[in-house]
Amino acid sequence: MTSRYRFAAYLIGATAARTGDELSGPAVLLLGVGASGAVAGSTLLAGLTVAAAVGGPVLGALLDRSPTPGRILAVGLIGYAAGLAAITALFGTVPFALVMGIAVASGLLAPAIGGGWTAQVPALVPAQKLGRASTLDAMTFTAAALVGPGLAGVLATAAGAPVAMVAAGALALLAVPFAWRLPRNSERQRPRFFAAATVLVRNPALRQSTATSTLSCVGIGMAFVCYPLIGEQRLGSAGYGTLLLVGLSVASLLANAVLSRRSYSPDRAVQLSTVAIGIGLAGAAVAPNAPLLVIAVALTGIGEGPQLASLFAVRHREAPPEMRAQVFTTAASVKIAGIALGNAVAGPLAACSPAVGLVAAAGMQVVAAVAHPLWTVRKQLVH
């Protein structure tokens, strides 16, 4: 009963934190686009996300070393919310470089929202239930992606991007008490900082899944910038463009619901889901009307949800117990860095043509899927 209660509380807290994160990205983008255009918006968003490549390994090592990892997560959430508040208050009133600095500093704490939570799952459920728990955990990302961008679009359209930014910070703060009460770490270790990077490189399954998903995330980051501009072109409003992500998330949630009831090879699923993402992005680039655009975005979601659930399954299976948190946060940081790169590259492309940006995003999925088998020499090593 205690285990079920703790995991239910975990799911509530993780969903709130991740919804705030999913809301903050579109809100930051719309804040920049509305004031200064696509390049400024994508640059500000890239600044918020790119620092996570450094923050993840450090945060993961701290979580593995700490007897109270939940309190570290809580402090990270408070810091992230404070950063969003500062960006909102100062944007347009101080030099852009200062706002970028705040965005980068806030981004250092972003892994507290993703991998830092996920690494705590094995302490909350019996080993035989870890697979299902991983899928449920992945579904909190999907639920957050369902609510966050849609809420950002509605709030930005109705009341302005600053209101969406405030809502994102409030959701991060809502998750603080749930993080604070996570169980103590009774088997804490003292792994070296950045030791997980060696594990991610040397372990064939982790290397393969991390490399494939990171390349895929470069394309996803590009699409993230293009969707509001595609919405402005074809639906009449950049805010409506963020609502496309709602359709993506619904499809993602349904796909994971089906996946949670079936046995499958997560290593293979990473590759196949990447192919589905690419087909969806290419379809969105050429869709001639709104219904076909929604269908293409939904197909992207059918790939994106299972890709994340499969990644979690591989990491839980392969990560050494003594550095599980560092493996999750480091891998999440690498993915976030890929998204940030995509955000930055997409700005100039999307300013010229959002459709060209989406074609480039689809091309990254092709590269990721084709390269997938090249990251491991002997397939039997991953089982």
Buried (B, 14 or more C-beta within 10 A) or exposed (E): EEEEEBBEBBBBBBBBBBBBBBBBBBBBBBBBBBBBEBBBBBBBBBBBBBBBBBBBBBBBBBBBBBEBBBBBBBBBBBBBBBBBBBBBBBBEEEEBEEBBEBBBBBBBBBBBBBBBBBBBBBBBBEEEBBBEBBBBBBBBBBBBBBBBBBBBBBBBBEEBBBBBBBBBBBBBBBBBBBBBBBBEBEEBBEBEEBBBBEBBEEBBBBBBBBBBBBBBBBBBBBBBBBBBBBBBEBBEBBBBBBBBBBBBBBBBBBBBEEBBEEEEBBBEBBBBBBBBBBBBBBBBBEBEEBEEBBBBBBBBBBBBBBBBBBBBBBBBBBBBEBBBBBBBBBBBBBBBBBBBBBBBBBBEBBBEBBBBBBBBBBBBBBBBBBBBEEBBEEEEEBE
